[in-house]
Amino acid sequence: MPFRGRLLAPVAAAALVFTGIAVQQGPEATAEPGGWTLPQLTVANGAITDVTGRTVLLRGANVNQLNDYAQNDPALPTVAPLDRTDFAQMAALGFNVVRLNLAWSALEPTPGAFDRTYLARIHTAVDDAKANGIYTVLDMHQDAWGKAVGTPKGQGCPIFMKPGIGWDGAPAWATLTDGWTTCNVGGVRETAPAVARSFQNFYDDTQGIQGHLVDTWARLAAEFKDEPAIAGYDLLNEPNPGLRDPFSASDQLGEYYQRVIAAIRRAERGSLPHLAIFEPSAIWSAIGIDATPPAHYITDPLAVFSPHLYSESINIVNAFPSIELGFTVALDAAAKYKVPVWSGEWGWFGDPNSDAAKVDRFVDQLNADRMGGAWWSWKQACGDPHTVRDGNTNKPQGNLNRIACPSGAALGQVAGFARPLARAYPRAVPGTLATVTANGFAGTGTGRVEAWYPGAARPNLQSTNVSELTLTQVEGGWQLTGNTVGSYSIKQS
């Protein structure tokens, strides 16, 4: 969750036009969203690819509806229900990935446990996403360490500090604050000394708590090792630096990543490995840059760098770095690892009508850099800690699907955000994806191409070196498939 501190066959005739090409319409011919293919993902030539050799752009949203948040307001649910209709609605926006927020506290409620009831809910979500043509990233989510960092009612705070609320992540038994205050400065959750102390104890593996999370990850990876619809594993959401300086903090974070990736790979032995998605610290989400783990810790060939790109959204200096510069900084940071970039979180939280222009700019930059990302977020319930902290429990919550509070009634999708998020893009393309623009894409390779086009009107397209082109009308838009050979392009006019 965002650290809100303000702190891409036979050779076709050249320039084929979509006239006379197979177009399926009507109820009998409408393809199910699951008609999209979901081969297992890997990394090649600095890009996220699939095992058939296609470049894949993962675009979608965060789903927090399985997270285990602290119940700061007993009268309000902390998450909205999650079922297959959510994934069908995502597919109707062209999404092909969800970043599914999971909670260590729910997976391992007591030391050494592995809660199979919670695991069954994860399996259901992964299966429902897959049935709608959507990959799942399993994200070990945390905000401000865990549920147990809230300031007890009636407990005072040191001068210039405010009571904190409970968040999500670690179980209470792994929350080692050493008695440090849970109060924070200015309502900013990451400034609570108890949060920093808990994180430092994690990095120091005090009482073996880091080992517990590593073991939990290994058990989770073993559970999903044969599932190609799992895109990968996001190893820890927005980790706090603990009590160390930026460079020491990045080193200890790198040690954790090295340890947990090794455990996951052991658990996956005999199966195809999944992406290992690693993040910089929460500081990146706040200011758009931070020291990153030394490269000698990140040597896994399927590693993916995943900064949360909130430039011009919720970072401290709103206009710096710019959206475009934020991408440059992220790509430069990833270059030392020689890995792809995928932004696990990005989004805007103000007026959709005014913010839509920035969302379009962000998608333009995703296209320019041939990247993907996951919008924050799909739904936010009335008792979500963000809602409680901001005093919004009697106001509509969102931000992509609005909910009336405190009733919890659905108010529908926010068009100002849904429109730019549903823009056309190539989901999977053979070989190398050379360019992506608002009007089309081009690349070099041989194989099956898949692309998304929104809206009820059939897109007017032109192609080069693409055969067996088919446009299939699906809920919310159109599924394009075809076969490419050599240098190919598809453009919308």
LINMOWO-V325551 format. One record per pair of residues at least 6 apart in sequence whose C-alpha atoms are under 8 Angstrom apart, sorted by sequence separation. I is the first residue (numbers start at 1). J is the second residue. If there is no record, write none. Layout:
i=I j=J
i=I j=J
//
This chain:
i=24 j=30
i=42 j=48
i=43 j=49
i=49 j=55
i=50 j=56
i=71 j=77
i=107 j=113
i=108 j=114
i=109 j=115
i=129 j=135
i=130 j=136
i=157 j=163
i=184 j=190
i=185 j=191
i=189 j=195
i=190 j=196
i=204 j=210
i=205 j=211
i=224 j=230
i=243 j=249
i=283 j=289
i=284 j=290
i=312 j=318
i=334 j=340
i=366 j=372
i=381 j=387
i=382 j=388
i=387 j=393
i=396 j=402
i=397 j=403
i=403 j=409
i=404 j=410
i=435 j=441
i=436 j=442
i=453 j=459
i=472 j=478
i=473 j=479
i=41 j=48
i=42 j=49
i=43 j=50
i=48 j=55
i=49 j=56
i=71 j=78
i=107 j=114
i=108 j=115
i=129 j=136
i=156 j=163
i=184 j=191
i=185 j=192
i=202 j=209
i=203 j=210
i=242 j=249
i=283 j=290
i=311 j=318
i=312 j=319
i=334 j=341
i=348 j=355
i=396 j=403
i=397 j=404
i=403 j=410
i=404 j=411
i=434 j=441
i=435 j=442
i=471 j=478
i=472 j=479
i=41 j=49
i=42 j=50
i=47 j=55
i=48 j=56
i=70 j=78
i=107 j=115
i=184 j=192
i=201 j=209
i=202 j=210
i=241 j=249
i=265 j=273
i=311 j=319
i=312 j=320
i=396 j=404
i=397 j=405
i=402 j=410
i=403 j=411
i=433 j=441
i=434 j=442
i=435 j=443
i=471 j=479
i=472 j=480
i=41 j=50
i=42 j=51
i=47 j=56
i=48 j=57
i=69 j=78
i=106 j=115
i=107 j=116
i=126 j=135
i=183 j=192
i=184 j=193
i=241 j=250
i=281 j=290
i=311 j=320
i=312 j=321
i=395 j=404
i=396 j=405
i=401 j=410
i=402 j=411
i=403 j=412
i=433 j=442
i=434 j=443
i=470 j=479
i=471 j=480
i=40 j=50
i=41 j=51
i=69 j=79
i=126 j=136
i=182 j=192
i=183 j=193
i=280 j=290
i=311 j=321
i=312 j=322
i=331 j=341
i=382 j=392
i=383 j=393
i=387 j=397
i=394 j=404
i=395 j=405
i=401 j=411
i=402 j=412
i=426 j=436
i=433 j=443
i=434 j=444
i=470 j=480
i=471 j=481
i=39 j=50
i=40 j=51
i=107 j=118
i=181 j=192
i=182 j=193
i=183 j=194
i=280 j=291
i=281 j=292
i=311 j=322
i=312 j=323
i=330 j=341
i=348 j=359
i=382 j=393
i=394 j=405
i=395 j=406
i=401 j=412
i=402 j=413
i=425 j=436
i=432 j=443
i=433 j=444
i=469 j=480
i=470 j=481
i=39 j=51
i=67 j=79
i=106 j=118
i=107 j=119
i=151 j=163
i=181 j=193
i=182 j=194
i=241 j=253
i=280 j=292
i=311 j=323
i=347 j=359
i=382 j=394
i=393 j=405
i=394 j=406
i=401 j=413
i=402 j=414
i=431 j=443
i=432 j=444
i=469 j=481
i=470 j=482
i=39 j=52
i=66 j=79
i=150 j=163
i=151 j=164
i=180 j=193
i=181 j=194
i=182 j=195
i=280 j=293
i=310 j=323
i=393 j=406
i=400 j=413
i=401 j=414
i=425 j=438
i=430 j=443
i=431 j=444
i=432 j=445
i=468 j=481
i=469 j=482
i=65 j=79
i=150 j=164
i=151 j=165
i=180 j=194
i=309 j=323
i=400 j=414
i=424 j=438
i=429 j=443
i=430 j=444
i=431 j=445
i=468 j=482
i=469 j=483
i=64 j=79
i=65 j=80
i=149 j=164
i=150 j=165
i=151 j=166
i=179 j=194
i=261 j=276
i=311 j=326
i=382 j=397
i=399 j=414
i=425 j=440
i=426 j=441
i=430 j=445
i=431 j=446
i=467 j=482
i=468 j=483
i=65 j=81
i=66 j=82
i=149 j=165
i=150 j=166
i=178 j=194
i=381 j=397
i=425 j=441
i=429 j=445
i=430 j=446
i=466 j=482
i=467 j=483
i=65 j=82
i=149 j=166
i=150 j=167
i=177 j=194
i=180 j=197
i=309 j=326
i=380 j=397
i=381 j=398
i=400 j=417
i=430 j=447
i=466 j=483
i=467 j=484
i=148 j=166
i=149 j=167
i=164 j=182
i=177 j=195
i=309 j=327
i=379 j=397
i=380 j=398
i=400 j=418
i=429 j=447
i=430 j=448
i=466 j=484
i=147 j=166
i=148 j=167
i=163 j=182
i=164 j=183
i=178 j=197
i=379 j=398
i=380 j=399
i=429 j=448
i=430 j=449
i=465 j=484
i=466 j=485
i=146 j=166
i=147 j=167
i=163 j=183
i=164 j=184
i=177 j=197
i=178 j=198
i=378 j=398
i=379 j=399
i=429 j=449
i=456 j=476
i=458 j=478
i=465 j=485
i=146 j=167
i=147 j=168
i=162 j=183
i=163 j=184
i=176 j=197
i=177 j=198
i=257 j=278
i=288 j=309
i=377 j=398
i=378 j=399
i=379 j=400
i=380 j=401
i=382 j=403
i=428 j=449
i=429 j=450
i=455 j=476
i=456 j=477
i=465 j=486
i=145 j=167
i=146 j=168
i=147 j=169
i=161 j=183
i=162 j=184
i=176 j=198
i=235 j=257
i=285 j=307
i=288 j=310
i=377 j=399
i=378 j=400
i=379 j=401
i=380 j=402
i=381 j=403
i=382 j=404
i=427 j=449
i=428 j=450
i=454 j=476
i=455 j=477
i=465 j=487
i=466 j=488
i=144 j=167
i=145 j=168
i=146 j=169
i=147 j=170
i=148 j=171
i=161 j=184
i=162 j=185
i=164 j=187
i=175 j=198
i=284 j=307
i=285 j=308
i=288 j=311
i=307 j=330
i=376 j=399
i=377 j=400
i=378 j=401
i=379 j=402
i=380 j=403
i=382 j=405
i=426 j=449
i=427 j=450
i=428 j=451
i=454 j=477
i=455 j=478
i=464 j=487
i=465 j=488
i=466 j=489
i=143 j=167
i=144 j=168
i=145 j=169
i=146 j=170
i=147 j=171
i=148 j=172
i=157 j=181
i=161 j=185
i=162 j=186
i=163 j=187
i=165 j=189
i=276 j=300
i=284 j=308
i=285 j=309
i=286 j=310
i=287 j=311
i=379 j=403
i=382 j=406
i=426 j=450
i=427 j=451
i=453 j=477
i=454 j=478
i=464 j=488
i=465 j=489
i=142 j=167
i=143 j=168
i=144 j=169
i=145 j=170
i=146 j=171
i=147 j=172
i=158 j=183
i=160 j=185
i=161 j=186
i=162 j=187
i=164 j=189
i=176 j=201
i=235 j=260
i=278 j=303
i=285 j=310
i=426 j=451
i=427 j=452
i=452 j=477
i=453 j=478
i=463 j=488
i=464 j=489
i=142 j=168
i=143 j=169
i=146 j=172
i=149 j=175
i=157 j=183
i=276 j=302
i=277 j=303
i=278 j=304
i=279 j=305
i=280 j=306
i=382 j=408
i=425 j=451
i=426 j=452
i=452 j=478
i=453 j=479
i=463 j=489
i=464 j=490
i=141 j=168
i=142 j=169
i=148 j=175
i=275 j=302
i=276 j=303
i=277 j=304
i=278 j=305
i=279 j=306
i=280 j=307
i=288 j=315
i=346 j=373
i=381 j=408
i=424 j=451
i=425 j=452
i=452 j=479
i=453 j=480
i=463 j=490
i=141 j=169
i=142 j=170
i=164 j=192
i=274 j=302
i=275 j=303
i=276 j=304
i=277 j=305
i=278 j=306
i=279 j=307
i=286 j=314
i=287 j=315
i=345 j=373
i=346 j=374
i=347 j=375
i=348 j=376
i=424 j=452
i=425 j=453
i=451 j=479
i=452 j=480
i=462 j=490
i=463 j=491
i=140 j=169
i=146 j=175
i=273 j=302
i=275 j=304
i=277 j=306
i=279 j=308
i=286 j=315
i=287 j=316
i=305 j=334
i=342 j=371
i=343 j=372
i=344 j=373
i=345 j=374
i=346 j=375
i=347 j=376
i=424 j=453
i=450 j=479
i=451 j=480
i=461 j=490
i=462 j=491
i=60 j=90
i=145 j=175
i=151 j=181
i=250 j=280
i=285 j=315
i=286 j=316
i=287 j=317
i=341 j=371
i=342 j=372
i=343 j=373
i=344 j=374
i=345 j=375
i=346 j=376
i=347 j=377
i=423 j=453
i=424 j=454
i=450 j=480
i=451 j=481
i=461 j=491
i=462 j=492
i=98 j=129
i=151 j=182
i=250 j=281
i=341 j=372
i=342 j=373
i=343 j=374
i=344 j=375
i=345 j=376
i=423 j=454
i=449 j=480
i=450 j=481
i=461 j=492
i=462 j=493
i=150 j=182
i=151 j=183
i=288 j=320
i=422 j=454
i=449 j=481
i=450 j=482
i=460 j=492
i=461 j=493
i=149 j=182
i=150 j=183
i=288 j=321
i=448 j=481
i=449 j=482
i=459 j=492
i=460 j=493
i=60 j=94
i=61 j=95
i=66 j=100
i=67 j=101
i=68 j=102
i=287 j=321
i=305 j=339
i=307 j=341
i=309 j=343
i=313 j=347
i=314 j=348
i=448 j=482
i=449 j=483
i=60 j=95
i=63 j=98
i=66 j=101
i=67 j=102
i=68 j=103
i=174 j=209
i=304 j=339
i=305 j=340
i=306 j=341
i=307 j=342
i=308 j=343
i=310 j=345
i=313 j=348
i=448 j=483
i=449 j=484
i=59 j=95
i=60 j=96
i=61 j=97
i=62 j=98
i=63 j=99
i=64 j=100
i=65 j=101
i=66 j=102
i=67 j=103
i=98 j=134
i=100 j=136
i=102 j=138
i=104 j=140
i=303 j=339
i=304 j=340
i=305 j=341
i=306 j=342
i=307 j=343
i=308 j=344
i=309 j=345
i=310 j=346
i=313 j=349
i=447 j=483
i=448 j=484
i=58 j=95
i=59 j=96
i=60 j=97
i=61 j=98
i=62 j=99
i=63 j=100
i=64 j=101
i=66 j=103
i=68 j=105
i=96 j=133
i=97 j=134
i=98 j=135
i=99 j=136
i=100 j=137
i=101 j=138
i=102 j=139
i=103 j=140
i=104 j=141
i=302 j=339
i=303 j=340
i=304 j=341
i=305 j=342
i=306 j=343
i=307 j=344
i=308 j=345
i=309 j=346
i=310 j=347
i=446 j=483
i=447 j=484
i=58 j=96
i=59 j=97
i=60 j=98
i=61 j=99
i=62 j=100
i=63 j=101
i=64 j=102
i=68 j=106
i=96 j=134
i=97 j=135
i=98 j=136
i=99 j=137
i=100 j=138
i=101 j=139
i=102 j=140
i=103 j=141
i=288 j=326
i=299 j=337
i=304 j=342
i=305 j=343
i=306 j=344
i=307 j=345
i=308 j=346
i=310 j=348
i=323 j=361
i=324 j=362
i=327 j=365
i=446 j=484
i=447 j=485
i=58 j=97
i=60 j=99
i=62 j=101
i=95 j=134
i=96 j=135
i=97 j=136
i=98 j=137
i=99 j=138
i=100 j=139
i=101 j=140
i=102 j=141
i=103 j=142
i=203 j=242
i=254 j=293
i=258 j=297
i=261 j=300
i=298 j=337
i=323 j=362
i=445 j=484
i=446 j=485
i=97 j=137
i=99 j=139
i=101 j=141
i=239 j=279
i=241 j=281
i=253 j=293
i=254 j=294
i=257 j=297
i=258 j=298
i=289 j=329
i=445 j=485
i=446 j=486
i=84 j=125
i=87 j=128
i=91 j=132
i=105 j=146
i=199 j=240
i=200 j=241
i=233 j=274
i=235 j=276
i=238 j=279
i=239 j=280
i=240 j=281
i=241 j=282
i=250 j=291
i=251 j=292
i=252 j=293
i=257 j=298
i=288 j=329
i=289 j=330
i=292 j=333
i=295 j=336
i=324 j=365
i=444 j=485
i=445 j=486
i=83 j=125
i=87 j=129
i=91 j=133
i=199 j=241
i=200 j=242
i=218 j=260
i=222 j=264
i=225 j=267
i=232 j=274
i=233 j=275
i=234 j=276
i=235 j=277
i=236 j=278
i=237 j=279
i=238 j=280
i=239 j=281
i=240 j=282
i=250 j=292
i=251 j=293
i=255 j=297
i=295 j=337
i=323 j=365
i=444 j=486
i=445 j=487
i=82 j=125
i=91 j=134
i=199 j=242
i=200 j=243
i=217 j=260
i=221 j=264
i=225 j=268
i=231 j=274
i=232 j=275
i=233 j=276
i=234 j=277
i=235 j=278
i=236 j=279
i=238 j=281
i=239 j=282
i=240 j=283
i=250 j=293
i=251 j=294
i=254 j=297
i=444 j=487
i=445 j=488
i=84 j=128
i=88 j=132
i=196 j=240
i=198 j=242
i=199 j=243
i=230 j=274
i=231 j=275
i=232 j=276
i=233 j=277
i=234 j=278
i=235 j=279
i=238 j=282
i=246 j=290
i=247 j=291
i=250 j=294
i=254 j=298
i=443 j=487
i=444 j=488
i=83 j=128
i=84 j=129
i=87 j=132
i=144 j=189
i=149 j=194
i=196 j=241
i=197 j=242
i=214 j=259
i=218 j=263
i=222 j=267
i=226 j=271
i=232 j=277
i=234 j=279
i=238 j=283
i=246 j=291
i=247 j=292
i=442 j=487
i=443 j=488
i=8 j=54
i=144 j=190
i=149 j=195
i=196 j=242
i=197 j=243
i=210 j=256
i=214 j=260
i=217 j=263
i=218 j=264
i=221 j=267
i=222 j=268
i=225 j=271
i=226 j=272
i=442 j=488
i=443 j=489
i=8 j=55
i=87 j=134
i=195 j=242
i=196 j=243
i=217 j=264
i=221 j=268
i=225 j=272
i=238 j=285
i=442 j=489
i=8 j=56
i=215 j=263
i=218 j=266
i=219 j=267
i=225 j=273
i=441 j=489
i=442 j=490
i=8 j=57
i=203 j=252
i=214 j=263
i=218 j=267
i=225 j=274
i=440 j=489
i=441 j=490
i=145 j=195
i=190 j=240
i=203 j=253
i=349 j=399
i=440 j=490
i=441 j=491
i=144 j=195
i=440 j=491
i=439 j=491
i=440 j=492
i=145 j=198
i=203 j=256
i=439 j=492
i=145 j=199
i=430 j=484
i=439 j=493
i=33 j=88
i=66 j=121
i=66 j=122
i=363 j=420
i=33 j=91
i=359 j=417
i=363 j=421
i=356 j=416
i=360 j=420
i=110 j=171
i=355 j=416
i=356 j=417
i=359 j=420
i=109 j=171
i=111 j=173
i=352 j=414
i=359 j=421
i=105 j=168
i=108 j=171
i=110 j=173
i=352 j=415
i=353 j=416
i=370 j=433
i=105 j=169
i=352 j=416
i=356 j=420
i=103 j=168
i=104 j=169
i=105 j=170
i=106 j=171
i=352 j=417
i=370 j=435
i=103 j=169
i=104 j=170
i=105 j=171
i=370 j=436
i=103 j=170
i=104 j=171
i=105 j=172
i=368 j=435
i=367 j=435
i=368 j=436
i=367 j=436
i=368 j=437
i=367 j=437
i=367 j=438
i=364 j=437
i=67 j=141
i=364 j=438
i=70 j=146
i=70 j=147
i=69 j=147
i=70 j=148
i=38 j=130
i=138 j=230
i=72 j=165
i=136 j=229
i=137 j=230
i=138 j=231
i=140 j=233
i=72 j=166
i=135 j=229
i=136 j=230
i=137 j=231
i=138 j=232
i=139 j=233
i=140 j=234
i=142 j=236
i=143 j=237
i=38 j=133
i=71 j=166
i=134 j=229
i=135 j=230
i=136 j=231
i=137 j=232
i=138 j=233
i=139 j=234
i=140 j=235
i=141 j=236
i=142 j=237
i=143 j=238
i=145 j=240
i=34 j=130
i=37 j=133
i=38 j=134
i=70 j=166
i=135 j=231
i=136 j=232
i=137 j=233
i=138 j=234
i=139 j=235
i=140 j=236
i=141 j=237
i=142 j=238
i=144 j=240
i=34 j=131
i=36 j=133
i=38 j=135
i=69 j=166
i=70 j=167
i=137 j=234
i=139 j=236
i=140 j=237
i=142 j=239
i=33 j=131
i=34 j=132
i=35 j=133
i=69 j=167
i=70 j=168
i=139 j=237
i=33 j=132
i=34 j=133
i=69 j=168
i=130 j=229
i=32 j=132
i=33 j=133
i=34 j=134
i=68 j=168
i=69 j=169
i=112 j=212
i=67 j=168
i=68 j=169
i=111 j=212
i=114 j=216
i=126 j=229
i=126 j=230
i=114 j=219
i=108 j=216
i=104 j=213
i=107 j=216
i=104 j=216
i=1 j=141
i=3 j=143
i=1 j=142
i=1 j=143
i=7 j=188
i=5 j=188
i=4 j=188
i=40 j=227
i=41 j=228
i=40 j=228
i=39 j=228
i=40 j=229
i=38 j=228
i=39 j=229
i=40 j=230
i=41 j=231
i=38 j=229
i=40 j=231
i=41 j=232
i=187 j=389
i=167 j=385
i=166 j=385
i=165 j=385
i=165 j=389
i=42 j=273
i=42 j=274
i=43 j=275
i=41 j=274
i=42 j=275
i=40 j=274
i=41 j=275
i=3 j=238
i=1 j=237
i=2 j=238
i=1 j=238
i=99 j=344
i=43 j=301
i=43 j=302
i=42 j=302
i=43 j=303
i=99 j=374
i=98 j=374
i=97 j=374
i=3 j=282
i=7 j=286
i=6 j=286
i=7 j=287
i=5 j=286
i=3 j=285
i=4 j=286
i=62 j=344
i=2 j=285
i=3 j=286
i=62 j=345
i=58 j=342
i=46 j=338
i=47 j=339
i=48 j=340
i=46 j=339
i=47 j=340
i=46 j=340
i=43 j=339
i=43 j=340
i=80 j=379
i=80 j=380
i=79 j=380
i=80 j=381
i=79 j=381
i=78 j=381
i=79 j=382
i=77 j=381
i=78 j=382
i=79 j=383
i=77 j=382
i=78 j=383
i=79 j=384
i=2 j=308
i=76 j=382
i=77 j=383
i=78 j=384
i=76 j=383
i=77 j=384
i=78 j=385
i=6 j=314
i=7 j=315
i=75 j=383
i=5 j=314
i=6 j=315
i=7 j=316
i=4 j=314
i=5 j=315
i=6 j=316
i=73 j=383
i=4 j=315
i=5 j=316
i=6 j=317
i=72 j=383
i=6 j=318
i=61 j=373
i=62 j=374
i=71 j=383
i=57 j=370
i=58 j=371
i=59 j=372
i=60 j=373
i=61 j=374
i=62 j=375
i=64 j=377
i=72 j=385
i=57 j=371
i=58 j=372
i=59 j=373
i=60 j=374
i=61 j=375
i=62 j=376
i=63 j=377
i=64 j=378
i=65 j=379
i=71 j=385
i=57 j=372
i=58 j=373
i=59 j=374
i=60 j=375
i=61 j=376
i=62 j=377
i=63 j=378
i=64 j=379
i=69 j=384
i=70 j=385
i=73 j=388
i=58 j=374
i=61 j=377
i=62 j=378
i=63 j=379
i=64 j=380
i=69 j=385
i=72 j=388
i=61 j=378
i=93 j=418
i=95 j=422
i=93 j=421
i=94 j=422
i=93 j=422
i=94 j=423
i=76 j=406
i=94 j=424
i=96 j=427
i=2 j=345
i=1 j=345
i=94 j=452
i=94 j=453
i=94 j=454
i=93 j=454
i=8 j=370
i=8 j=371
i=57 j=426
i=58 j=427
i=56 j=426
i=57 j=427
i=56 j=427
i=57 j=428
i=56 j=428
i=55 j=428
i=56 j=429
i=2 j=376
i=54 j=428
i=55 j=429
i=1 j=376
i=54 j=429
i=55 j=430
i=54 j=430
i=55 j=431
i=53 j=430
i=54 j=431
i=55 j=432
i=53 j=431
i=54 j=432
i=55 j=433
i=92 j=474
i=94 j=476
i=92 j=475
i=93 j=476
i=94 j=477
i=91 j=475
i=92 j=476
i=93 j=477
i=91 j=476
i=92 j=477
i=54 j=447
i=36 j=450
i=8 j=426
i=8 j=427
i=8 j=428
i=8 j=429
i=8 j=432
i=8 j=433
i=8 j=434
i=8 j=436
i=9 j=446
i=9 j=447
i=31 j=472
i=33 j=474
i=18 j=460
i=30 j=472
i=31 j=473
i=32 j=474
i=33 j=475
i=18 j=461
i=29 j=472
i=30 j=473
i=31 j=474
i=17 j=461
i=18 j=462
i=29 j=473
i=30 j=474
i=17 j=462
i=18 j=463
i=16 j=462
i=17 j=463
i=24 j=470
i=15 j=462
i=16 j=463
i=21 j=468
i=22 j=469
i=23 j=470
i=24 j=471
i=25 j=472
i=26 j=473
i=15 j=463
i=16 j=464
i=21 j=469
i=22 j=470
i=23 j=471
i=24 j=472
i=25 j=473
i=14 j=463
i=15 j=464
i=16 j=465
i=21 j=470
i=22 j=471
i=23 j=472
i=24 j=473
i=14 j=464
i=15 j=465
i=16 j=466
i=23 j=473
i=13 j=464
i=14 j=465
i=12 j=464
i=13 j=465
i=12 j=465
i=13 j=466
i=11 j=465
i=12 j=466
i=11 j=466
i=12 j=467
i=10 j=466
i=11 j=467
i=10 j=467
i=9 j=467
i=10 j=483
i=11 j=484
i=9 j=483
i=10 j=484
i=11 j=485
i=9 j=484
i=10 j=485
i=9 j=485
//
